[in-house]
Amino acid sequence: MQLYISSTSGNAWKVRLLLSMLKVPFELIALDPATGEQKTPQFLKLNPRGQVPVLVDGEHVFWDSTACLVYLARKYGGETWLPTDAAGLAEIQLWLALSNNELHYGIQWARGLKIGIRSIGDYEEYAQYARRGLAVLEGRLQTHDWLVCDRLTIADLACYCYTSVSPEGGFPHDPYPAVAAWVKRIEILPGWMKRV
């Protein structure tokens, strides 16, 4: 199994974290977006979108962090990481959507402007998404340790990666104490690893 990442991709970090927590062996292939490695004809055969992560497992190739998380959770984690009952599965989808929308377009894009990995965009627009996403997380985590099923699932990892670095985008955790406590809970779990 191979996982293509870049050091700045929180989406790739999500997949790397799940592989580590599941103790699944894999080969890590780091690309440098500054040199355009993810836009080469060879890489575009793996992912026509020219983005990371890309997970290759034998003949199967998955791009997009959500697809990778679902595949790995179902293949190696079973019900623990991705429930199959209708309500549990739908609840997971709620948080995957938050991760892919408010947290990515909010936290990650605002952070990108702050640390120089994005050169264009409207910080205030991104900040509105970010604050909305953090408020939703805070509301849930005030009464629950985990986002779904009262246990760690792919929903937590999907939302964790950009949330954990939100201070770099100008969104400190102080106004969100339940989010801060949840970030700390994840960071002491077996298999947790820092971003590359």
C-alpha positions, 0 to 999 in steps of 0.5 A: 500500500502506498500513500502519496502526501505533501507536508502541507496537506491536512487531508493527507494527514487524516489518512496517515493518522488512520493508517497509523492508528489502525497499524496498517503498514504502508509506503509514504511518498511525499510530493513537493507541490512547489515543484509541481510533482502532483501535476505530472502526467504520471501522477495525474494518471493516479489522480486526475485532480492533481491533488493529494492524498492518493492511496494505492492498494494493489489495483485500487486507487483512491483519491480524496481524503474522505474516500480514503478514510472510508475505504481504510475504515471499512477494510481494516477498522470495521464497525469501530471506525465506520458504523454500518447502521443507517443512523450511525453512517448518516451521522458520520456523513454530517461530520465529514461534510463539516470537515470538507466544507467549513473546516477546509474552506474556512480554517485551511484556506485562512491558514494558507493565507496566513502562513503563505501556502495560498496567495489569493483569497478573502481572509474574512470570508474564510474566517466566517466559515472557520468560526461557524465550523468551530462553533458547531464542533464546540456545541457537539463536544460540550456534551460528547467526548467524540463526534459520533457513537461515543467513540473515536471514528473517522469523523473525529480524524476528518475534523481534527486535522484542520481544527488542531492547526486552527491557531495558525490561521488566526483561530485560537482554541481559547474560545472553544474549550471543548474543542481544545479538550477534544484535540488533546484527547486525540493527541494522546491516542496510540498511533497519533503522529504529528503532521509531516 
